[in-house]
Amino acid sequence: MSATTESYDRGYAAGKAAKPTLKKWMDATAQWARTQYPASAHLDYWDECVTLDQERLQCPPSTAKFPETAGLPDRLVAERKGFLDGSGGGPRELAYHFTWFFYSSRRLNTRYVGVNQRANHCTAVYIRDSREGGQLLGHNLDDLRREGLEDFPPPRTGPDGARRRLNYGVSSAVLCDEEPQEIFPVNVWEIMPKDCRQVKDIVAFLQRYNEFWGAAKRSGR
């Protein structure tokens, strides 16, 4: 199976999975943005995202500087085609899925004043040896309540049937105050070389690709 076929299949699966709740999530996200960034309330966020999404695809990085991105544009085109076919959506739905997080962190955070409760109240905790037995890891996002979050209930039992709760994550919503020059959609975790296993090598790789993913824990894909 070719890389573009795999990308199309992944996009199709993502689009099909997103289809039932896509409109609800977009409506809830727009309301969240108007509340968090009141100075941006006049914007049509999805038109803005479509414009940025198209601009991003027209700015592929230099493969001389970022050799790991070779062939990536074709794979992204295939993945996006798959998402459109799977979701039945159009440019706005496509831009929401692939560019909203990048738009939020690289445009709203840099051009509009936000309440940003996430940065003020997020908490993470890890207990190596709990009294209950085993490891405990949890975090909270003290954010504005949004519809759709109920679609992701925490697990109630483990493989052995024992009741437990485990939420994985880390609090690192660092605000971006400068807009990066590199805006092409790059998921750094997917293109990281397989022989990049030691912490020092991973850190060096992430530093080299910092503009593509920095200022937040996610890749901005």
Residue pairs with C-beta under 8 A, 6 or more apart in sequence:
3 71
3 74
3 75
4 74
4 75
4 77
4 78
5 78
7 75
7 76
7 78
7 79
7 82
8 78
8 79
8 81
8 82
9 82
10 79
10 82
11 78
11 79
11 80
11 81
11 82
11 83
11 84
11 85
11 86
12 82
12 83
12 85
12 86
13 82
13 86
14 82
14 83
14 86
14 97
15 82
15 83
15 84
15 85
15 86
15 87
15 88
15 89
15 97
16 86
16 87
17 86
18 25
18 83
18 86
18 87
18 97
19 86
19 87
19 88
19 89
21 148
21 151
22 87
22 89
22 93
22 96
22 97
24 147
24 148
25 96
25 147
25 148
26 46
26 92
26 93
26 96
27 147
28 146
28 147
28 148
29 45
29 96
29 100
29 146
30 45
30 46
31 146
32 143
32 144
32 146
33 40
33 45
33 104
33 108
34 40
34 41
35 115
35 144
36 108
36 114
36 115
36 116
36 117
36 144
37 108
37 112
37 113
37 114
37 115
38 113
39 112
39 113
40 108
40 111
40 112
45 100
45 103
46 92
46 95
46 96
47 92
48 103
48 107
49 92
49 95
49 96
49 99
49 100
49 103
50 91
50 92
50 94
50 95
52 95
52 99
52 102
52 103
52 107
52 183
53 91
53 94
53 95
53 98
53 99
55 183
56 99
56 102
56 183
56 184
56 185
57 73
57 76
57 77
57 184
57 185
59 182
59 183
59 184
60 69
60 72
60 73
60 184
61 69
61 182
61 184
61 186
61 212
63 69
63 70
66 186
66 208
66 209
68 191
68 192
68 193
69 184
69 186
69 191
72 184
72 186
72 191
76 185
80 94
80 98
83 89
83 94
83 97
83 98
84 90
84 93
84 94
87 93
87 97
98 185
98 221
99 185
101 216
101 218
101 220
101 221
102 183
102 185
102 220
102 221
105 176
105 215
105 216
105 220
106 176
106 179
106 180
106 183
106 215
106 220
107 179
108 114
109 116
109 175
109 176
109 177
109 215
110 176
110 177
110 178
110 179
116 173
116 175
117 142
117 143
117 144
118 141
118 142
118 143
118 173
119 173
119 174
119 175
120 142
121 140
121 142
122 139
122 140
122 141
122 142
122 171
122 173
123 139
123 140
123 142
123 171
124 137
124 138
124 139
124 169
124 170
124 171
125 136
125 137
125 138
125 139
126 135
126 136
126 137
127 135
127 136
127 137
128 135
129 135
130 136
136 166
137 166
137 167
137 168
138 165
138 166
138 167
139 167
139 169
139 170
139 171
141 169
141 171
154 165
154 166
154 167
155 164
155 165
155 166
156 163
156 164
156 165
157 163
157 164
158 164
170 217
172 216
172 217
173 216
173 217
174 215
174 216
175 215
176 214
176 215
176 216
180 211
180 212
180 214
181 211
182 211
182 212
184 212
185 220
185 221
186 209
186 212
186 213
186 219
186 220
186 221
187 219
187 221
188 205
188 206
188 209
188 212
188 213
188 219
189 219
192 202
192 205
193 205
196 202
196 205
206 213
212 219
212 220
213 219
213 220
